[in-house]
Amino acid sequence: PSTDLNTILYTSDKEKHPIENIRDLYKDRYGNIWIGTWGKGLYQILNGSTQVRKVRIPALDDSLIMTSFAEGKDGNMYIGTWGSGIIRLSNFSSNDMEVSFFAIPKNDPHHIDWNIIFDLEVSASGYLCAGSPKGLRIFKETGHGLEEIEYRIDGESSLNRFHEVKSLYKDNAGTIWVSDYGGGVVSLLQKQSVVDEI
């Protein structure tokens, strides 16, 4: 049996053609859809609208490659990028949005690998989990921004546990599922303190 699907092509409000090079979609707590692209800018479909609008933030360059989104418990929106680390949008639902960048400085020899973010999820306890070519990185929000933490999983240091983490998923119970290239699938059961901050 076949099924007929009704479709709507969402186009830019000015350009009247589909957005190109879409890398990730995310629905925020207000029902807005965020559209991250591979070097073509940041877009939104506001809740209840059929129009795509470009999000114009002076501090964000349209050439940024946006790979993922995650919404923090603190009300911040986090954007993972390819090569520019993590971007935090504070007050993202208002016109007073503030932009902060968290990246390894370019004079660090490891800045390229560490600034590539494949995927983001926020844990049940509020930690920002980032999948990267260097494994799973976990950050906590401080008064000054994001601070990366070292952690242990079943007694093993985070520096030795993961290889390359391309995908994360948080289920309804708050468990973070990690796809580890060369290391299988790992679940982080935060309620049972499998992940412990050092």
C-alpha positions in Angstrom: 0.0 0.0 0.0 1.1 3.5 -0.7 0.6 6.6 1.4 0.1 10.1 0.1 2.0 12.7 2.0 1.2 16.4 2.0 4.4 18.5 1.8 5.3 22.1 2.2 8.4 23.5 0.7 9.8 26.2 3.1 11.6 28.9 1.3 13.5 32.0 2.4 11.2 35.0 2.8 13.3 37.1 0.4 15.0 34.7 -1.9 11.9 32.5 -2.6 14.1 29.3 -3.1 15.0 26.5 -0.7 17.8 26.9 1.8 20.9 25.0 0.6 23.5 22.9 2.4 21.3 22.2 5.5 23.4 20.3 8.1 21.1 20.2 11.1 17.5 21.0 12.3 16.5 21.6 15.9 13.1 22.4 17.5 13.4 24.6 20.6 11.2 24.8 23.6 9.1 27.6 21.9 8.4 25.4 18.9 10.7 27.3 16.6 12.8 25.3 14.1 16.5 26.2 13.8 18.3 25.5 10.5 22.1 25.2 10.6 23.8 25.2 7.2 27.2 24.2 5.8 28.5 27.8 5.3 25.2 29.4 4.2 24.0 31.0 7.4 21.6 30.4 10.2 17.8 30.3 9.6 14.6 29.8 11.6 11.0 28.8 11.0 9.0 30.5 13.8 6.3 28.5 15.5 3.1 28.7 13.4 4.9 30.2 10.4 5.5 28.7 6.9 8.3 31.2 6.1 12.0 30.7 6.7 13.8 33.8 8.1 17.5 34.4 8.2 18.8 34.9 11.7 21.1 37.9 11.4 23.6 38.1 14.3 26.4 40.5 13.6 29.0 38.3 15.5 28.1 35.3 13.4 29.7 34.9 9.9 27.5 33.3 7.3 30.5 31.1 6.3 30.3 29.3 9.6 29.6 25.6 9.2 26.9 24.7 11.8 26.7 21.0 12.7 24.4 20.7 15.6 22.2 22.4 18.2 21.4 21.9 21.9 19.3 23.9 24.3 20.6 24.2 27.8 18.6 24.1 31.0 19.7 27.7 31.6 17.9 28.8 28.5 21.0 29.1 26.3 21.1 27.8 22.7 24.4 26.0 21.8 25.6 25.6 18.3 28.3 23.1 17.3 30.5 24.1 14.4 33.0 22.5 12.1 36.3 24.3 13.1 35.0 27.1 15.2 34.1 25.3 18.4 30.9 25.9 20.2 28.7 29.1 20.0 26.4 30.0 22.9 23.4 32.2 22.2 22.1 33.7 25.5 18.6 35.1 25.6 18.1 33.5 22.2 14.3 34.1 22.2 14.7 37.9 22.6 16.1 40.7 20.6 18.8 41.1 23.3 20.6 37.9 22.2 24.3 37.7 23.3 26.8 35.6 21.4 29.8 33.8 23.0 32.4 31.7 21.3 34.2 28.7 23.0 37.1 27.4 21.0 40.7 26.3 21.4 43.0 29.2 20.3 44.5 28.9 16.8 48.0 28.9 18.2 47.3 25.6 19.9 48.6 22.8 17.6 45.4 20.7 18.3 42.9 23.5 17.6 41.6 22.0 14.4 40.5 18.6 15.8 39.3 20.1 19.1 37.2 22.8 17.4 35.3 20.3 15.2 32.0 19.5 16.9 29.9 16.7 15.3 27.0 16.6 17.7 25.6 18.2 20.9 23.3 17.0 23.7 22.6 18.4 27.1 22.5 15.8 29.9 19.8 15.5 32.5 22.2 17.1 35.0 22.8 20.1 32.7 26.2 19.2 31.3 26.8 20.0 27.6 28.1 16.9 25.8 29.9 17.3 22.6 30.9 14.6 20.1 34.2 15.4 18.4 37.1 13.8 16.5 38.8 13.6 19.9 36.0 11.7 21.5 33.3 12.8 24.0 33.9 16.2 25.6 31.8 17.4 28.5 31.3 21.0 29.6 29.6 22.7 32.5 28.3 26.2 32.4 30.0 28.6 34.8 29.6 32.3 35.4 32.3 33.0 32.8 31.1 30.6 30.1 31.8 26.9 29.4 34.4 25.0 31.3 35.5 21.6 30.0 35.7 18.9 32.6 37.6 15.7 32.8 35.3 12.8 33.8 35.4 9.1 34.5 33.2 6.4 33.1 33.2 3.2 35.2 36.5 4.3 36.6 38.2 5.0 33.3 39.5 8.5 32.4 37.6 10.3 29.6 41.0 10.8 27.9 41.2 7.0 27.2 37.6 5.9 26.7 36.3 7.3 23.4 37.9 7.5 19.9 35.7 9.6 17.6 32.2 10.5 18.6 30.0 11.5 15.7 26.5 11.1 17.1 24.8 11.6 20.5 21.2 10.9 21.5 19.3 11.7 24.7 16.3 9.4 25.4 13.2 10.2 27.5 14.9 8.8 30.6 17.8 11.3 30.2 20.3 8.7 29.2 22.9 10.0 26.7 23.7 7.4 24.0 27.2 7.8 22.4 28.3 6.3 19.1 32.0 5.8 19.3 33.7 5.1 16.0 35.7 1.9 16.7 34.2 1.6 20.1 30.6 0.7 19.7 27.6 2.3 21.4 27.9 3.4 25.0 25.1 4.7 27.2 25.8 7.2 30.0 23.5 6.4 32.8 23.7 9.7 34.7 21.2 8.8 37.4 23.5 5.9 38.5 26.6 8.2 38.5 28.4 6.2 35.8 29.7 9.5 34.7 31.6 11.2 37.5 33.2 14.6 37.4 36.9 14.5 38.5 
